[in-house]
Amino acid sequence: MAKEVTIDELEQAIAQGAHVVDVREQDEFDAGHVPNAHLIPLNTVPDRMSEIPEGETVWLICQGGVRSMKAANYLEAQGYSVVSVAGGTGSWIDAGKSVSFEASK
């Protein structure tokens, strides 16, 4: 099972240039997401693995932590280094952390 991390750990990782993948749907992403996140909806992860960097830890986030954990477990089984953000974007927003409305990178 993939490792879970806190939103505070994610915030520190973003400040250090971490690669963040948001596995929610487009409309959820457009409503606000963590800074610098790349949108790859959960159901497209198997087809878009070439967009996920290998050789570095990738931080996966969704709304509450369930979809990101599914993606993390799948990607970990494929040999990727990944972590899932517990509490997801909902917890991030509830904590008053910075939210972006920019298009996916």
Sequence and secondary structure as in RCSB ss.txt:
>XXXX:A:sequence
MAKEVTIDELEQAIAQGAHVVDVREQDEFDAGHVPNAHLIPLNTVPDRMSEIPEGETVWLICQGGVRSMKAANYL
EAQGYSVVSVAGGTGSWIDAGKSVSFEASK
>XXXX:A:secstr
  EEE HHHHHHHHHTT EEEE S HHHHHT B TTEEE  GGGGGGGGGGS SSS EEEE SSSHHHHHHHHHH
HHTT  EEEETTHHHHHHHTT   B     
